[in-house]
Amino acid sequence: MTVPSLASRVASQAIAFYLRHVPVARGKTRLFQTAARYGLVAQIRNGLWLRTSGLTEAEHQFVLGQPKEPETVTLFESLITPDMVCVDVGANIGYYTVLLARAAQIVHAIEPTLELVTRIRENAALNGMCNVVVHHAAVGEHIGSADLYISTEDPEANSLHGSGPTVRVRLTTLDALALPRVDLLKLDCEGSELAALRGAVKTINRDRPLILCECNTGALGDSGHTVRDLTDALHIFGYTIYQVEQLRADVWNLLASPRQHNLPLFRQSLPYP
């Protein structure tokens, strides 16, 4: 594993210290935005580094030393083994991609937003990772192209379902990628998780991978689906659904697995009274 240059690390740590500890708020946003253009980096778990340019809100969070989804990351670290092939759908800046690639054999990172694709490659290179394959595409139920709605607030919220400006992107399915094996599948695609599952039936039935899936009530609603639609689709595969981490009042990270785990069942997935 490589690390950023000494100058980059020292400058980034000094700026991070100022942003975290100096009580005067004035000028902090401008300082972060200015410094971010010149190679600001942040260290996350296990000695890994991420480029932080303010492209997403999560990058600002990392500079401030705030953990992102710590319970989910801890679970990942307990599940990943060196022989695993992992697929990160909706990879964003590559946060989970690099965490997975640190331990797994190979990680396929799939992301439709071009700026984020570039950032994934930067973050893999920043950590000297040669086991990351980046696919510039959206994932759905069919092959073709689709409109990607661009969030004016945070590219992490870019979605195939929404309103506002769009860009045309390539649409693929997990089955169409024809990967020889998938051991872990992570889905965080802003309401398109159900479509991604429908386009991965052959792969899931063949390999029975662990599935880490974000369940976002609002994003699912934008795509015309419900939490129950998503969990029913997972149950059809014969999977048990566990609640890993509640991110907001109506957003959860779930683990769907063909085996038993010492985790609480996702109660919203059980039959309604």
matplotlib code that plots the C-alpha trace (Angstrom):
import matplotlib.pyplot as plt

x = [0.0, 1.3, 0.5, 0.2, 3.3, 4.6, 3.8, 0.2, -0.2, 1.3, -0.7, -3.9, -3.5, -2.8, -5.9, -8.0, -6.7, -7.7, -11.2, -11.8, -10.5, -10.3, -13.6, -13.8, -16.1, -15.5, -13.3, -13.4, -15.5, -13.3, -10.2, -11.5, -12.6, -9.3, -7.1, -9.2, -8.2, -4.6, -4.6, -6.3, -6.5, -8.0, -7.1, -10.0, -9.8, -6.8, -4.4, -6.4, -6.5, -9.1, -8.8, -11.0, -11.9, -15.3, -16.9, -19.3, -20.4, -18.9, -15.4, -15.9, -17.0, -13.8, -11.6, -13.4, -12.5, -16.1, -16.7, -19.2, -21.5, -19.1, -21.4, -21.6, -17.8, -17.2, -19.5, -17.7, -14.3, -15.7, -17.1, -14.4, -11.8, -8.8, -10.3, -13.5, -14.8, -16.8, -19.1, -19.8, -22.8, -23.2, -19.6, -19.7, -16.2, -14.9, -15.2, -16.4, -14.4, -11.1, -12.3, -13.2, -10.1, -7.9, -8.9, -10.6, -9.1, -10.8, -13.5, -15.6, -16.8, -19.8, -20.7, -22.7, -21.4, -18.2, -16.7, -17.1, -15.6, -12.5, -12.5, -12.7, -9.7, -7.8, -8.6, -7.6, -4.3, -3.8, -3.7, -1.7, -4.6, -4.3, -7.3, -10.0, -11.9, -14.0, -17.1, -18.6, -22.3, -25.6, -27.0, -30.6, -32.9, -32.1, -29.2, -29.2, -29.0, -30.8, -31.2, -29.2, -30.7, -28.0, -28.4, -27.6, -26.6, -24.5, -23.6, -24.1, -27.8, -27.6, -30.3, -32.1, -35.4, -36.0, -36.2, -34.0, -31.0, -29.9, -27.1, -27.4, -25.4, -24.8, -27.2, -26.1, -27.1, -25.0, -25.8, -24.6, -21.2, -20.7, -18.4, -17.1, -17.9, -19.5, -19.1, -20.3, -22.7, -23.1, -26.1, -26.5, -28.1, -30.6, -33.8, -32.6, -31.7, -34.8, -34.0, -30.4, -31.6, -33.9, -30.9, -28.8, -31.0, -28.6, -25.6, -27.4, -28.8, -25.5, -23.2, -25.4, -23.4, -23.8, -25.8, -25.3, -28.2, -29.2, -33.0, -34.0, -37.8, -37.8, -35.6, -37.5, -40.7, -39.3, -38.7, -42.3, -41.4, -41.7, -39.5, -41.7, -41.1, -37.3, -37.4, -39.8, -37.4, -34.6, -36.8, -37.6, -33.9, -34.3, -32.3, -32.8, -32.6, -30.8, -30.6, -27.0, -27.3, -30.0, -28.7, -31.7, -35.4, -36.3, -32.9, -31.2, -28.2, -29.4, -27.5, -29.3, -27.7, -28.3, -26.8, -27.4, -25.8, -25.8, -27.7, -31.2, -33.7, -35.0, -38.4, -39.8, -39.3, -41.6, -45.3, -47.3, -50.0]
y = [0.0, 3.5, 6.7, 10.4, 12.5, 13.8, 17.4, 16.5, 14.6, 17.3, 20.1, 18.1, 17.2, 20.9, 22.1, 19.3, 20.3, 23.9, 23.0, 20.6, 22.6, 26.3, 27.8, 30.7, 29.6, 32.5, 31.5, 27.8, 27.0, 29.1, 27.5, 24.0, 24.8, 26.4, 23.7, 21.0, 22.1, 21.4, 17.8, 17.7, 14.1, 12.4, 9.2, 6.9, 3.4, 1.0, 3.5, 4.1, 7.5, 9.4, 12.4, 15.2, 18.0, 18.8, 16.9, 15.3, 16.1, 12.8, 14.2, 17.1, 14.7, 12.7, 15.8, 16.6, 13.0, 11.9, 8.2, 7.2, 4.3, 2.7, -0.3, -1.2, -0.9, -3.1, -5.8, -5.6, -6.1, -9.2, -10.7, -10.1, -12.7, -12.5, -14.8, -12.8, -11.1, -8.0, -5.7, -2.1, -0.8, 3.0, 3.3, 7.1, 8.3, 4.8, 4.8, 1.2, 0.2, 0.9, -0.6, -3.8, -3.8, -3.7, -7.3, -8.8, -10.4, -7.9, -5.2, -4.1, -0.6, 0.6, 4.3, 6.3, 9.8, 10.6, 12.9, 10.2, 7.5, 9.7, 10.0, 6.2, 5.8, 8.5, 6.9, 3.4, 4.8, 6.9, 3.6, 1.7, -0.7, -2.7, -4.9, -2.3, -2.5, 0.6, 0.4, 3.7, 2.8, 2.7, -0.7, -1.7, -4.4, -3.9, -3.0, 0.3, 3.9, 6.0, 9.6, 10.3, 13.1, 15.3, 16.6, 20.3, 19.6, 16.5, 14.0, 11.2, 11.8, 11.5, 9.1, 7.4, 8.7, 12.4, 15.8, 18.5, 18.4, 15.0, 13.4, 10.3, 7.3, 3.7, 1.2, -2.3, -5.3, -7.3, -10.4, -8.7, -8.0, -11.8, -11.8, -15.3, -15.1, -12.7, -13.3, -10.0, -7.5, -4.0, -1.9, 1.8, 3.2, 5.7, 3.8, 1.5, -1.4, -3.4, -3.0, -4.0, -7.2, -8.0, -7.7, -10.0, -13.0, -15.4, -14.1, -14.3, -17.8, -19.1, -17.6, -16.9, -13.8, -11.8, -8.6, -5.4, -3.1, 0.4, 0.7, 4.3, 4.7, 8.1, 7.0, 3.8, 5.8, 8.0, 4.9, 3.7, 1.1, 0.4, -1.1, -4.2, -4.5, -4.5, -7.0, -9.3, -9.5, -10.5, -13.1, -14.6, -15.5, -17.4, -14.8, -13.7, -9.9, -8.3, -4.7, -3.6, 0.2, 2.8, 5.9, 8.1, 7.7, 6.0, 4.8, 1.6, -0.5, -4.2, -7.5, -10.1, -13.5, -17.2, -18.0, -17.1, -14.2, -12.8, -9.6, -8.3, -9.2, -6.2, -5.9, -3.8, -6.8, -9.0, -9.4, -6.4, -6.9]
z = [0.0, -0.9, 1.0, -0.1, -0.2, 3.1, 2.2, 1.3, 4.6, 6.7, 5.1, 5.2, 8.9, 9.8, 7.9, 9.5, 13.0, 12.3, 11.0, 13.9, 16.9, 16.2, 17.6, 15.1, 12.3, 9.9, 6.9, 7.5, 4.5, 2.2, 3.7, 3.0, -0.5, -1.3, 0.2, -1.4, -4.8, -4.0, -3.0, 0.4, 1.7, 4.8, 6.5, 7.3, 8.8, 8.8, 7.3, 4.1, 2.5, 0.4, -1.8, -0.4, -2.7, -1.4, -4.3, -1.9, 1.7, 2.8, 1.9, 4.2, 6.9, 6.5, 6.8, 10.1, 11.3, 11.4, 10.7, 8.0, 8.7, 11.3, 12.1, 8.5, 8.0, 11.1, 9.7, 6.3, 8.0, 9.8, 6.5, 3.9, 3.2, 0.8, -1.8, -2.2, -5.3, -4.4, -6.4, -5.2, -7.1, -6.6, -5.5, -5.2, -4.3, -3.6, 0.2, 0.4, -2.6, -0.9, 2.4, 0.5, -1.7, 1.3, 2.2, -0.9, -4.0, -6.4, -6.3, -9.2, -8.5, -10.6, -10.7, -13.3, -12.4, -14.4, -11.7, -9.1, -11.5, -11.7, -7.9, -7.4, -9.6, -7.7, -4.4, -5.5, -6.9, -3.7, -1.8, -4.3, -5.1, -8.3, -7.5, -8.3, -11.6, -12.3, -14.5, -15.7, -15.8, -14.0, -13.0, -13.6, -14.9, -18.6, -20.9, -22.7, -21.6, -19.1, -17.8, -14.7, -12.6, -11.3, -7.7, -7.2, -3.6, -3.6, -6.4, -3.8, -4.5, -8.3, -9.3, -12.2, -10.6, -9.9, -11.5, -12.8, -15.1, -16.6, -18.4, -20.5, -19.1, -20.0, -18.3, -17.7, -15.5, -13.2, -15.2, -18.3, -16.7, -16.8, -13.8, -13.2, -9.5, -7.0, -3.2, -1.9, -3.6, -2.1, -3.5, -2.8, -6.0, -4.7, -5.3, -8.1, -5.8, -6.8, -10.5, -9.9, -8.1, -11.0, -13.4, -11.2, -10.9, -12.6, -10.7, -7.3, -7.9, -9.1, -6.5, -3.5, -2.5, 0.7, -0.2, 1.6, 0.5, 1.4, 2.0, 1.5, 1.8, 0.0, -2.9, -3.3, -3.4, -6.2, -8.3, -7.6, -5.1, -1.3, 1.4, 1.2, -2.6, -1.9, 1.0, -0.8, -3.8, -1.4, 0.3, -3.1, -3.3, 0.0, 1.9, 5.5, 6.0, 8.9, 10.1, 10.2, 10.8, 10.8, 9.0, 9.3, 10.4, 7.1, 5.8, 6.8, 5.7, 5.5, 5.1, 3.1, 3.4, 2.7, 6.0, 9.7, 11.4, 14.9, 13.9, 14.5, 11.9, 9.9, 11.4, 8.5, 6.3, 8.3, 7.5, 8.4, 11.1]

ax = plt.figure().add_subplot(projection="3d")
ax.plot(x, y, z, "-o")
ax.set_aspect("equal")
plt.show()
